[in-house]
Amino acid sequence: MRHFIEGPRWDVAVVAILAAYGTLVLATFWGRPYLAALLLVPPPIILWSRLGDPRMAAAITFAGALLGPLTEMACVKGGLWTYANTGGLPYVPPWNFPIWACFPPAIWLLARALLRTTIPVTFSPRALVLALSGVGVEITIFVSLGMNPPLALAGGAVLATAVILAFREKATLAMMGAGALLGPLCESLPISAGAWWYAAPSDLFGMPAYMILAYAIFGGLVGHASQSAGALFAGSGKSRAKMT
């Protein structure tokens, strides 16, 4: 029993349970955004506790709480989607911050479970610069082309290929797969409940089909950015070896 609780299967179970919990909270309480934010405080703390090194885990979690909402603000301002109730905040509701704090810890836990390896603990300036630049490019592509789904898919496919070639790690593919899975599954129920809607034609789980690719790209980029931030915050100055 102890081996199960401490093993990769438990990491997957924890992510699945918390994803279901977060989805239900948003679908039920999106109209009360501050209550939803309060109810979503425990999940990132639980995921944080599964990552290991407390300082690195804190940086990984904070990176999600920062990069996710900033990216969403740019996309909402660009007209890609609209929230029904932001609680008076500009662009995004308060629950956006804890829910995005869950994203990089969750995808790293899933990648770690799939690859049966550890999260790299050394800092790579190259990975950090590439990841943050990639997030900027992703925002530009989908805000510019989001109202034309075929072009958005084409642009996203080019960027996804560039991300894979830039990092050349199995972890990148694992995190992209985790992002493509978690994002749409967690969005579908709140969208159907009216929490937010997309401006472009929505033909898959209430969202444009290109959002699956967008989540995959964001998963890989935020995963690498958060790991680099975590390694830097944890005090490692070594160059990072590839995670294979």
C-alpha positions, 0 to 999 in steps of 0.5 A: 500500500505504501509503495502505491501511495508513493509511486507513479500510479498514485501521482496519476490518480491524484491528478485525475481526482483533482482535475475532476474536482476542479472541473466540478467546482468551476461548473457549479460555482463559476457564478460565484468566482471568489468562492470558486477561487477559495475552493480551488486553493487546496489542489495546487497545494496537494500537487505541490506536495507531490513534487518533492523539493519544496522550493522547486515545487513552489517555483513550478506552482507559482510559474503556472499561477503567473504564466497561465493568467497572463496568457489568458489575459492576452487571449481574452483581450484579443477576443478569443474567449470571454468569461461570464463572470470575472468578479470585477477583475479585468479579463479573468476571474479570481479562480483563474490563478489557483487553477493555473497554479495546478497546471505545471505541477500536474503535467510534470507529475504525469510526465514523471509517471509516464517516463518513470524518471525524476524532474530535472533539478539543474537550471537551463537558461536556454530552456527558459528563454525558449519556453518564454519566447514560445509562449509569446509566439503561441499567443501571437499565432492564436490571437491573430488566427483564432477566428480562422480555425484551419489557419490557427491549426496550421500555425499551431502545428508549425509551432508544435513542431518547432517546440519538439525540435527545440527541446528534443526530449521525451519529457516535452512530448509527455508534457504536450500530451498531458496538456492536450488531455487535461485542458479540453477535459477540464474545460468541457463541463464548465463551458457547457455550464456557461462559465465562458465561451469562445468567439470562434466556431466551437465544434469539439467539447464546446471549444474550437478544435485548435484548442487541443493543439494550443493546450499541447503546446502550452503544456510543453512550454510552461512545463519547461519554463516552470522547471527552469524557474524551479531549478533556478529558485532551488539554487542549482547553477549547473547546465541541465542534461536532457531528460530522456 
